Amino acid sequence: MSRPSFRLKLKVQLTAALVVAVVLAFLLFIALQSLGSTLLDRHFGQPSFVAQQNQKMIAELSEFVSQNRLSIHDDQRLNDWSSKKKYLTVYVYQDKKLVYSSDGFYVQAEGESAEPFVSDESLYNVSFTDADAQVFIESFAEYRYYTMVTFASLAVAFAFFLCAVLLLINVKTSYIEVLENEIKILEGGNLEYPITIKGKDELSSLAQSINEMRKSFIERLENEELARKANNELVTAMSHDLRTPLTALIGYLDIIQYRKYKSDEQLFKYIANSKDNAYRIKHLSDQLFEYFLVSYSQNDLLELDEYDGLPLLDQMIGTHAPLLMDEGFEFEFIPCNEPFTLSIHVISMQRVFDNLFSNLLKYADKSEPVTIVCTLQERWLYIHVKNRIKQGSVHADSNSIGIKVCEQIVQNHGGSFDVVRTEKMYSVEVSLPVG
């Protein structure tokens, strides 16, 4: 699975979400406050409500004055009463002259003529112990409800903001809990369990990395199991291939040691056979060592160099072609018809051609030509080697260790090495990427 091309950082997401939540909460606060204020204006703005409130306050003031027998100049006690009444202002007039104001408004001096700054319809008569007075009352009792609406709107907006933030945090923490549980499943040994990938942020990137690591680990375990089985099969088969010439060699040496031969001719024959078996053992052991050397170094990156493909192939194949022709083989080489470049490790690739031509010398039939055809197709080079198998030939390398070495080398170059063998024909196709 490829990583998402666009990934928004978690910090940016959280910051953007907080900004959006603040804006939405502010808009909600404005809307609720506007709605509440509109409804309060409709209710408290009616003249009947205002008159009712003023009459109520005048009645309470008259009762207070009567019970406490206040005089018109008893300012302190009037202040005590008005201070207990929130959102209330009291003005007392005597003979159209302002003699008391609860808000500290200017009180007219003795002999100063003036008119009340309110109409007579707004004045109410209140009897003090020493005189009758006219009282004007401004009641703002409805303001407490506006304040309540403001605080209620603010509380609802804050609750909305808090819920939005908690919802976002819950989404992320829930995903973290999912990842934690799935990682515990992987820790338990169930590597086939896929990791959930959601979103496009650091958490999703982390989940994808864990998923890729899980797949890589599975692939590594599978490769190790395949390598273990292949090595076990190879060791089992090699033990048989080595035991056969080794047993024969020991037998010939016993005959020579205990002089069980009948003539010098027989002695020389046993010595020659011993030598042949010793070379077979050496050949098998060399190939086995080479196979393990290549296998264990397959993870090391080869130092590839870029070469002109046409002269490089001519050199590698041309080096071995005279050996075939000296042995009586007919040889046909068809090169590519257009230039190309190869990125290879020359020494390693030379070992591939050494092995191929060595097998041709040992097992190819001289009655039919050996053909090597090179073709280019869609940025790939194909080298096809074909020959007829010599009748009665038996592979000393029955486990194809040399072929496995070649296969591993070509795979390390990013190519493939395919072998097809029938009863009479033997062909190898090497494919390599070209530049």
N, C-alpha and C positions, 0 to 999 in steps of 0.2 A: 504494500500500500504506500503510495506516494504521500509526502507531507503536503498539507494545504499550502497553496501559494501565498495566501494572505493570512496573517496571524495577528490578531489584536491582543496587545499585552493585557494581562490581568489587571495591572495597576491602572491602565487607561480605562478599562471597562468599569472598574469600581469608581474611579473618579467621575467618569461620564454619568454613571448611574446615580451617584450622589448629587451631581449638579442637576440632573433631570428631576430627581426626587425633591430637591429644594425648590426648583421652579414650580413644579406641580403643586407642592404644598403651599407655596406663596399664593398661587392663583386660586387654590381652594380657599385659603384664608380670606382673600379679597372678595370672592364670590359669596361666601357665607356671611361675612360682615355686611356686605352690601344688601344681601337679602334680609338679614335681621334688622338692619337700620331702616330699610324700606317698610317692613311690617310694623316696626315701632313708631315710625313717623305717621303711618296711617292711623294708628291707635291713639297715640298721645297728642297728635296734632289737632284733634277735634276740639272746638271751643267749649263744648259741654264738659269735656274732661278737665280742661284748664280751670274753668269756673268751679267745678266740683272740688278740685284740689285746693284752690284758694279759699273757698268757703270752709273747708275742713280745717285748714291751718288757722283762719280767723277765729273759728269756734274754739280751737285749742288755746289760742293766745288769750281770748276773752276769758276763758275759764281760768287760765293761769293768773291773769291780772286780778280777777275777782277773788280767787282763793288766797292769793298772797297779798292782796290789798296794796297793789303797786301804785305809786304815783307816776305822773307822766315823765318825771325827770329821774326815775330809778333806772339809770342806764345799765348799771352793773348786773342787776338781776335780769333785765331784758337780754343782756348779752349771754348770760348763763343759759337762758331758755333757748335762744336762737342758735347757740353753738351746739346744742344737743340735737338740733334739727339739721340734718345734712341737706345740702342742696336747697337752702332756704335763705332769702334776704328780706328784711323787715325795715320799712320806712314809716316813721310816726310824724304826723303833721298836727299842729295846733294853730288854728286860725290861719290856715294856708302857709304855715311856716314850718320848715323841717326842723324838728327838735331831737330826732333820734334816727340813727342809721346803723344797722347791724354790720355793715361792711366797711364802716369808717368813712362813709361818704361825708362831704362837707356839710356841717350843721350851721344854719344861719344864726348870726348874732342877734342880741336884743335890739329891737327897733329897726332891724333891717327888713325891708319889705320884699316879698318875693311871692311867686306863684308856684304851686306844686308842679313838678315836671311830668305829672301824670294827669289824666282826665279825672273828673269827679266820678265817672262811672266805675273807675277802678279802685276807688277808696272805700274803705269799710269803717263804720263807726265802732269805736271801742271806748268804754267808760272806765277811766282811771279814778282813783280816789279823790284826786284834786281837780280833775278837768276831763272833759270829753275830747277825744282826739280822732283823727282820721288816719287809718293805717293802710299802707299799700304793701302787698306781699307778692314776692316772686318765688314761685316754687319750681324747683328743677328736680323733683323726685324721680322723674322718668330717666334721668341720666344714669342712675344706677343700673337700669336695664340695658342701656347702651354699653355700659362697661361690662356687664355680664355677657352680652352678645359678643363683644370683642374677645374676652377671655375664652368663651366657649368656642369661638371660631379658631382662635389660636391653638386651643387644646386639640380640636379635631384635625387641624392642619398638621400639628406636630405628631399626632397619632398616625396620620396617613404617611408622613415622612418616615417615621419609625418602622411602620409595617412594610413600606417599600424597601427600606434598607435591610430589614430582617429577612424579607423574601429573597432578595438577591444573595445575601449571605447564606441562607438556607439552601439555595440552589447549588452554590459552590461547595458548601460543606457536605451536602448530600452526595455530590459527585466524588468528593474526596473519600467519603465513607465507602462508596461503591468501589473505588480503586483500592482502598485498603483491604476490603473483603476479597476482591479478586486476586490481589497479591498474596494474601494468605492462602488462597486456593492453589496458587502456583507454588508457594512454599511447601504445601502439602504433597507436591509431586505431580499434580495434574497439569502438565504443561500444555495439554490440548485445549485448555479453557481460554477463550479469547478475552482480551482486555477491552472494555467498553471505551469507545472514543466519541466524545461529545464536545461540540464547540470548536473554536479556533483561538485558543489562548495557550498559556504555558502548561495548564493542566492537561489539555488535550495533546499537546506536544509530548508531555511526560508519558501519558498513556500510550501514545503511539511508539515512543522509544522503548517502553517496556514490552509492548507487543512485538516489535521488531527483534528485541533481545530474546524474547521467548521463542520466536520462530528460528532465530539463529542458533539458539541452544538446542532446539529439537533437531535442526539440520546437522549440527555438529555431532550430537549423539548418534544420529542415524549413520553419518559418515564413519564415525568411530566403530560402530557395530559392523558396518559393511567391511571396513578395513580389517577389523579383528577376524571376521569370518574368512575374508580373502587370504589373510596371512596364515590362518590355521590350515586352510585348504592347501595353500602353497607349501607350508612346512611339511604337511602330511605327504603331499605328492613328491616334494623334493627328497624326502627321506627315502622314498621308494627308488627314485631315479639315481640317487647317490649310492644306495645300498647295492644296486645291481652291478655297476662297474667295480665298486669297492670289494664286493664278495668275489667277483671274478679275479680281481687283482690279488687278493689274499690267496686265492686258490693257486694262481700261477706262481706266486712267490713261494708257497709251500712246496710245490712241485720242484721248483729250482733249488730250494734250500735242502730238501731231502733227496735230491738227485733221482727223481722218479722218471726222468726223461730217458729215452732209449738211444738218442743220437744227438750229435751237436746241432743238426738241423732242427730237431725238435726243441732244443734248448733256445736257439735263436728265435724260433717261432714263439715260445712262451715269453721270452724277453720282449719281443715286439708287441705281443698282446698286452703284456703288463704295461708297457709304455703307452699304448693306445688308451687303455682304461685309466691310467693316471692322468693323461691329457683330458679325457672326458670329465673326470672328477674336477680337475682344475678349471675346465671351461664352465661347468655347472656352478662351481663355487664362486668364480669370478662374476658370472651373471647374477647370481643370488646377491652377492655383495653390492653390485651395481644397482640392482633393483631396490634394495633397502636404502642405499645412499640417495637415490632419486626420490624415493617415497618420503623419506624423512626430511628432505630439503624442499618439498613441493610448496611449503608455505613461505619460503624465502623468495623474495622478488628477484627474478633474473635481471641482470643488467643488459637490456636489449639495445642493440645498435641498429640504425637504419641503413639498409644496403640497397643498391640497385639489383632488382630481382633476377633479371635475365643473365647477367654475367655470373652472379653468385650461384645460381642453379647449374649453369654450364660448368663451373669449377667443381662443385660438389659431385655432380654426376660424372663429369669428365675424368675425375681422379680415379674412379672405380671402373669405368667402362673398359679401359685397356685390359684389366685383369680378367674380365669376363671373356673378352675376345681372345686373349691368350689361352684360355681354357677351352676354346672351341665353341663358345656361345655366339649366336647371332643376336645382335643388339640393335634396338630401334628406339631413338629418342626423338620425341616431337615436342619442341619447346613452345612457349606461349608466343602469340603473334603480335603482342603489344607490350610496351614497357610497363613496369610496376615497381613498387618498393616494398621491402620486407623489413619488419622490425624483429630481429631474432638474436639469440645468443648463439654465435657461430659454433663454438666448441660442442655445445649440447646438440645442436641440430646435426653436426657432423657425425655424432654417435648414432643418430637415427639412420643416416645413410650407410654408415659402416655396418650396422646390423642388417639392414635390408640386403645389401650386396653380399654380405657373408652368407645369409640364408640362400641367396640365389646360387652362389658357388656350390653350396652343399646339397641343395634339394631340387634345383631346377633341372628340367629335361633339356638337353642340348639339341634335341631334334626340332624344337620349335623356338622361334625367336622370343627374347625377353623384350617387352615393350614398356616404355615409360612415356606417358602422355601428360603434358601440363596444360591446364585450361584456366581461364579467368572468368568468373561469373559473380557479378554484384559484389565487388570488393572482396572476393575470396579467391585464393589460389588453390586449385585442386591438382595434386600429383598422384596419378594412377599408375601403379606398377603391377604388371600381369605376367605370369609365366606358367608353363606346364610343369606339373610335379613329376619328378623322375620316378620311374617304376621301381618298387622295392626299397625306396628310401624310408628310413625310420628316423624321426626327429629325436636327436639326443636331448634337445630342449623340448621335451614333451609337454612341459608346463608353460611353454611360451613365455619364459621369463624375459627374454630379449624383447619380445613383442610388447610385454607390459612396460618395460623400461621405455621403449619408443613411445608408447601411448601416453605415459606420464609426462615425458618431455614435451610432446606436442600439446598436451593439455595445458602445461605451464606456459605455453606461448599463446593460449587462447584458441587453439584449434582442436581438431579431432583426428583420431587414427583408427581407421576401420579395416578389419581383415575379413575377407570372405574366402573360405576354402571348400572346395568340392573334392570329389574323388580324384579328378584329374587336373583341376586348375587351382591356382592360388593367386589371389589379388589383394593388393593393399592400396587404400586411398587415404592420402594425407591432405587435410585441409587447413589452411593458414590464412589469417586475415592480412590483407594488403593495404598499403597506403595509397 
